[in-house]
């Protein structure tokens, strides 16, 4: 390598420089040095511009040098091309790897989302679609979905058995064992229908009340309430019997104690019938009490035999009128120490306030 002056800008440069750093003209392989005066000039000149020495042999040497330079450039370009190709290939491989990684991640995210959706679904078809679509999913995911699918298959089998049975206890057991089953609502409907059919067929206040207690939101709730009203209007309950017994116990207590006021208070102010008299009053009741206590009566005891036969009818909203028939025993002690017992048959009506509106009595002949 030699230091020469650029033939274009006269700057000192290396004769191996591809181009002049100052003016940019080609140098290596494009210039020769005059052997006569040492001036450097472009090799396309046939003589030295300074001393006019012919290039001659030196030109041939320059040509050789130029050819060598071109070969070097070709080799350099070839090496550069190989480097570029290698870099491009490397970039393509890296980019392909990155894209593949993104693709795999995207596929993994998609599978994960599908898995979560299937796991939360109650539709066996969704579960089966997952298994058919993601055949290369993680084994743990496929096992989990398969187990879930088998669970629903078992639900179907159990439900079929319960439907065939039709038993209330089987429906209840199914709900207890499979509280999250989609068939639970149907099972509840079946239980509701079974209980209502039983209450309706039994046709008692107790049976209908039990249905209402067990099914406050039942499908037959309104129907049961209507039936309960009808039954209450026609069925004598234990409470009704207690009410009627108390009314006549009060009557007899007042008669035994000759309690005129207490006896009158057991009757309605207007009495439809009293011992054969229509439109009687409480004064007629007081008169009756005085009549039965004759001058020779030392004491008198009335006692219900509690063989009540009671019917009722609704006369208002949950207001009932009672028709009553029963027997009673009268025991009279006379002043001469004699006594007599007599049986009577009573027929009466009692209004919703517990007051007697009708009363007739007949002696029962022995």
Rosetta blueprint (number, residue, H / E / L):
1 X L
2 X L
3 X E
4 X E
5 X E
6 X L
7 X L
8 X L
9 X L
10 X L
11 X L
12 X E
13 X E
14 X E
15 X L
16 X L
17 X L
18 X L
19 X E
20 X L
21 X L
22 X L
23 X L
24 X L
25 X L
26 X E
27 X L
28 X L
29 X L
30 X L
31 X E
32 X E
33 X E
34 X L
35 X L
36 X L
37 X L
38 X L
39 X L
40 X E
41 X E
42 X E
43 X L
44 X L
45 X L
46 X L
47 X E
48 X L
49 X L
50 X L
51 X L
52 X L
53 X L
54 X E
55 X L
56 X H
57 X H
58 X H
59 X H
60 X H
61 X H
62 X H
63 X H
64 X H
65 X H
66 X H
67 X H
68 X H
69 X H
70 X H
71 X H
72 X H
73 X H
74 X H
75 X H
76 X H
77 X H
78 X H
79 X H
80 X H
81 X H
82 X H
83 X H
84 X H
85 X H
86 X H
87 X H
88 X H
89 X H
90 X H
91 X H
92 X H
93 X H
94 X H
95 X H
96 X H
97 X H
98 X H
99 X H
100 X H
101 X H
102 X H
103 X H
104 X H
105 X H
106 X H
107 X H
108 X H
109 X H
110 X H
111 X H
112 X H
113 X H
114 X H
115 X H
116 X H
117 X H
118 X H
119 X H
120 X H
121 X L
122 X L
123 X L
124 X H
125 X H
126 X H
127 X H
128 X H
129 X H
130 X H
131 X H
132 X H
133 X H
134 X L
135 X L
136 X L
137 X L
138 X L
139 X H
140 X H
141 X H
142 X H
143 X H
144 X H
145 X H
146 X H
147 X H
148 X H
149 X H
150 X H
151 X H
152 X H
153 X H
154 X H
155 X H
156 X H
157 X H
158 X H
159 X H
160 X H
161 X H
162 X H
163 X H
164 X H
165 X H
166 X L
167 X L
168 X H
169 X H
170 X H
171 X H
172 X H
173 X H
174 X H
175 X H
176 X H
177 X H
178 X L
179 X L
180 X L
181 X L
182 X L
183 X L
184 X H
185 X H
186 X H
187 X H
188 X H
189 X H
190 X H
191 X H
192 X H
193 X H
194 X H
195 X H
196 X H
197 X H
198 X H
199 X H
200 X H
201 X H
202 X H
203 X L
204 X L
205 X H
206 X H
207 X H
208 X H
209 X H
210 X H
211 X H
212 X H
213 X H
214 X H
215 X L
216 X L
217 X L
218 X L
219 X L
220 X L
221 X H
222 X H
223 X H
224 X H
225 X H
226 X H
227 X H
228 X H
229 X H
230 X H
231 X H
232 X H
233 X H
234 X H
235 X L
236 X L
237 X L
238 X H
239 X H
240 X H
241 X H
242 X H
243 X H
244 X H
245 X H
246 X H
247 X H
248 X H
249 X H
250 X H
251 X H
252 X H
253 X H
254 X H
255 X H
256 X H
257 X L
258 X L
259 X L
260 X H
261 X H
262 X H
263 X H
264 X H
265 X H
266 X L
267 X E
268 X L
269 X L
270 X E
271 X E
272 X E
273 X E
274 X E
275 X L
276 X L
277 X E
278 X E
279 X E
280 X E
281 X E
282 X H
283 X H
284 X H
285 X H
286 X H
287 X H
288 X H
289 X H
290 X H
291 X H
292 X H
293 X L
294 X L
295 X L
296 X L
297 X E
298 X E
299 X E
300 X E
301 X E
302 X E
303 X E
304 X E
305 X L
306 X L
307 X L
308 X L
309 X E
310 X E
311 X E
312 X E
313 X E
314 X E
315 X E
316 X E
317 X L
318 X L
319 X E
320 X E
321 X E
322 X E
323 X E
324 X E
325 X E
326 X E
327 X E
328 X E
329 X E
330 X E
331 X E
332 X E
333 X E
334 X E
335 X L
336 X L
337 X L
338 X L
339 X E
340 X E
341 X E
342 X E
343 X E
344 X E
345 X E
346 X E
347 X E
348 X E
349 X E
350 X E
351 X L
352 X L
353 X L
354 X L
355 X L
356 X E
357 X E
358 X E
359 X E
360 X E
361 X E
362 X E
363 X E
364 X E
365 X L
366 X L
